[in-house]
């Protein structure tokens, strides 16, 4: 069996004495899309903030490409290309489409591959190229 790219095992997260997340486990394989679904207050954001290194689990582990992320700063986790952008907060609303796309490439060293992917995106969604300038 191939090791998953992201592995979250039995994490629990507390805010003081309040348990926000208890016993969450999930895996994400390379090329997979995984959704975390639940009602308000179920711990989705807390789980994602823990994966992104903003919060530390009180129990369990998070590994990326087989390496534990415990103790890494959020900046170090972001360099692994793991990040969280909260929805609905207009965090990057002043950026162009291209600037938003390039933000997603932060931490990637193969700039030629980035340019090829941007060209493919513009070919597939031509309108994005016109509004990005």
C-alpha positions as CSV (number, residue, x, y, z in Angstrom):
1,X,0.0,0.0,0.0
2,X,1.3,3.5,-0.9
3,X,1.7,5.9,2.0
4,X,-0.8,8.7,1.9
5,X,0.4,12.2,1.2
6,X,-1.4,13.6,4.3
7,X,-2.3,11.4,7.2
8,X,-4.2,12.7,10.3
9,X,-4.4,10.0,13.0
10,X,-6.7,10.2,16.0
11,X,-6.3,14.0,16.6
12,X,-8.0,15.8,19.4
13,X,-7.8,19.5,19.9
14,X,-8.8,21.5,23.0
15,X,-9.5,25.1,23.7
16,X,-8.7,25.2,27.4
17,X,-10.7,22.4,28.9
18,X,-13.2,22.3,26.0
19,X,-12.7,19.5,23.5
20,X,-13.3,21.0,20.0
21,X,-12.2,17.9,18.1
22,X,-12.0,14.3,19.3
23,X,-10.4,11.4,17.6
24,X,-10.4,12.7,14.0
25,X,-8.6,10.6,11.4
26,X,-8.3,11.0,7.7
27,X,-5.9,10.3,4.8
28,X,-5.4,12.1,1.5
29,X,-3.6,10.4,-1.3
30,X,-1.7,12.1,-4.0
31,X,-4.2,13.5,-6.6
32,X,-7.2,12.9,-4.3
33,X,-9.7,15.5,-3.3
34,X,-11.1,15.0,0.2
35,X,-14.0,16.9,1.7
36,X,-14.6,17.6,5.4
37,X,-18.3,18.0,5.9
38,X,-20.3,18.8,9.0
39,X,-22.6,21.3,10.7
40,X,-21.4,24.5,12.3
41,X,-19.4,23.9,15.4
42,X,-18.5,20.3,14.4
43,X,-14.7,21.1,14.4
44,X,-14.0,21.4,10.6
45,X,-12.1,24.7,10.9
46,X,-10.3,23.5,14.0
47,X,-9.2,20.3,12.2
48,X,-7.9,22.3,9.2
49,X,-6.1,24.8,11.5
50,X,-4.5,21.9,13.2
51,X,-3.4,20.4,9.9
52,X,-2.0,23.8,8.9
53,X,0.0,24.0,12.1
54,X,-1.9,26.9,13.6
55,X,-3.2,24.8,16.4
56,X,-1.4,21.9,18.1
57,X,-3.3,18.7,18.7
58,X,-3.6,17.5,22.3
59,X,-3.6,14.0,21.0
60,X,-2.8,12.3,17.8
61,X,-0.5,13.0,14.8
62,X,-0.4,14.8,11.5
63,X,2.1,13.7,8.9
64,X,2.8,14.9,5.4
65,X,4.8,12.7,3.0
66,X,5.6,10.6,6.0
67,X,7.1,13.4,8.0
68,X,5.5,14.5,11.3
69,X,4.4,18.2,11.4
70,X,4.3,18.4,15.2
71,X,6.3,21.3,16.4
72,X,6.6,23.0,13.0
73,X,5.5,26.6,12.8
74,X,2.6,27.5,10.5
75,X,5.2,29.1,8.2
76,X,7.2,25.8,8.0
77,X,4.0,23.9,7.3
78,X,3.1,26.4,4.6
79,X,6.5,25.7,3.0
80,X,5.3,22.1,2.7
81,X,2.5,23.6,0.6
82,X,-0.2,23.1,3.3
83,X,-2.3,26.1,4.0
84,X,-5.8,27.2,4.8
85,X,-7.7,30.2,3.4
86,X,-10.9,30.8,5.3
87,X,-13.9,31.2,3.0
88,X,-16.0,34.2,3.0
89,X,-13.5,36.6,4.5
90,X,-12.3,38.3,1.2
91,X,-8.7,37.6,2.3
92,X,-7.4,38.1,-1.2
93,X,-10.1,40.2,-2.8
94,X,-7.7,42.9,-3.9
95,X,-5.5,40.5,-5.8
96,X,-6.0,39.8,-9.5
97,X,-6.9,36.3,-10.7
98,X,-3.3,35.7,-11.7
99,X,-1.9,36.9,-8.4
100,X,-4.4,34.5,-6.6
101,X,-3.2,31.6,-8.9
102,X,0.4,32.4,-8.3
103,X,-0.2,32.5,-4.5
104,X,-1.1,28.8,-4.8
105,X,2.3,28.1,-6.2
106,X,4.2,29.5,-3.2
107,X,6.9,27.0,-2.1
108,X,7.2,25.3,-5.5
109,X,10.6,25.3,-6.9
110,X,9.9,24.2,-10.5
111,X,9.0,27.6,-12.0
112,X,8.7,26.2,-15.6
113,X,6.1,23.7,-14.4
114,X,4.2,26.6,-12.7
115,X,4.2,28.5,-16.0
116,X,3.0,25.4,-17.9
117,X,0.2,25.0,-15.5
118,X,-0.8,28.6,-15.7
119,X,-0.8,28.4,-19.5
120,X,-3.1,25.3,-19.3
121,X,-5.5,27.1,-16.9
122,X,-5.7,30.1,-19.2
123,X,-6.3,27.8,-22.2
124,X,-9.0,25.9,-20.3
125,X,-10.6,29.0,-18.8
126,X,-9.7,31.8,-21.3
127,X,-11.8,34.4,-19.4
128,X,-9.5,34.1,-16.4
129,X,-6.6,35.4,-18.5
130,X,-8.5,38.5,-19.6
131,X,-9.5,39.4,-16.0
132,X,-6.1,38.7,-14.6
133,X,-4.3,41.5,-16.2
